[in-house]
Amino acid sequence: MKILTFQAKRFWWKAWSQTLDDADTAPVEDGADEAVVAFLHAETCDEADEDSHRRVFKYTLKHLKWLANKRGFTNIVLHSFTHLGADNASSDWARTFISDMAERLGSTGYEVKTTPFGWFCEWDLSVYGESLAKVWKEI
């Protein structure tokens, strides 16, 4: 799993073009203020076996909560972003991972939004200036 995270003042997105036949059916325009924005790139090794899945899920969850707590954020946006490397997990696995992550974060008090899966989106992203506001993580 490769993760590029931002502590965002504001993140807005709008579905632009469909990239998967089984993409989410209702493209949306939405956004979040004062949020951790996570660009998630799932890799084939993440879905290799149940141990890999559990490890990646655990450390992704810890990373997102850690970064949100650094600024007292309760909003998190999850965005599938397969442009952080050349090795991609299956789209079904990535979609389920993001959905499960959103559910888990939501159950612990975070307000979670996801960008439409299977769509390219246009964005407007405003990020805080300090180094911690832009964090790369490889799990």
N, C-alpha and C positions, 0 to 999 in steps of 0.2 A: 504494500500500500504506500503510495506516495501522496502526501497531503501538503497543499499550500494554503495556509490560513492567514486571515486578515482580521484585525480588530477594526471594524468599519464604523464610521460615523453614519454612513448610509450605503445601502446596496439596493439597487433597483434592477429588475430584469423583465424582459419581454421575450416570449418565444418568437423565433424568427423563421427557422426552417426545420422541418422534420428530418431526422437522420436515421431513424429505425422504423421498420414497418409496424412494430408493436409498441410504438411510442405512446406515452400518455395521451389520451384522446382530447383532453381539453387544455390547449395551450393557454397559459395565463400571463398576465402582467401583474407583478407584485413587487414587494420590497420589504425591507426591514431597516430600522434605525438602531444604532447602538448594538451591534451584533457581531458575533464571530461568524465570518464567512469562510467555509471550508470547501476548497476545490479538491475532490477526492478522485484519485486514479487507482482503481483496483487492478491487481495483476494476477496472472495465472497462479503464481505460488500462493496467493491468498486463499484460493479456493481448492488447493491441492488435497487437503484432508480436514477433518474436524478440528484437529489441534491447531492447524494454521489459521483456520477461521476464528476459533476462540481467541487466539493470541492477537490477531489483527483487530478483532472487535474490541477486546479489552483495552489495548493500547491506543486505539483511535478514540475511544470513549474518554479515557483518561486525559489524552492530549486536548480534546475539545473542551472538557470541563475545566482543566487547568488554565487554558488560555482565556476562557470566559470569566473565570474567577479573578484573574489578574486585574480586570477592569470592572468587575461587578456586573457583567453583562448577564442577562437572562435570555437573550435572543440568539439563536443559532440558525444559520442557513447552510444547508447541505447541497452541493452542486457536483454532479458527476462531470469530471473533466479528464478525458482520456488523452490529454496532450502533454502529460508530464513524463512520458516515457513511451517506449515502443511496444511493451508487453502488456496486453490487456486481458483482464478476466472476461468471462462471458458476460454479455449484457444482462442476462437473467440473474446471474449471481450478484453483479454490481447493483442492480435495481433492488434486489431483496436486501442486500447489505445496507443500502441507504435507508430503505423503509424501516428495517429493524433498528438501525441507529437512531432514526427520528423518533420511533416509538419509545426506545429506552431513555433517550434524553428527555422526552416529554414526560415520562413517568417520574422523573427526578426533579421536576420543577422548571424545566426550560421550555420556552416557546420556540418551537422548531418549524421552519419552513423548508421546503425543498423546491428547487427549480424543476421545471417539467423534464422528466427523463426521456431521452431520445430526441431531443430538440437542441439545435444551436440557439443560443439566446444572445440578444444584445444586452449590455449592462451599463450601469452607471455606478461606479464604485468610488467612495470617498473614504480614505484610510487615515488613521492617526499617523503621526510622523515618526515616533520613536521606533527603534529596532524591533521591539517586541510586538509591534502592530503588524509585522510581516514575518511569518514563521514558516519555514520549510521543514517537513518531518518525513522521514522514510522509516516505515515499520516492516 
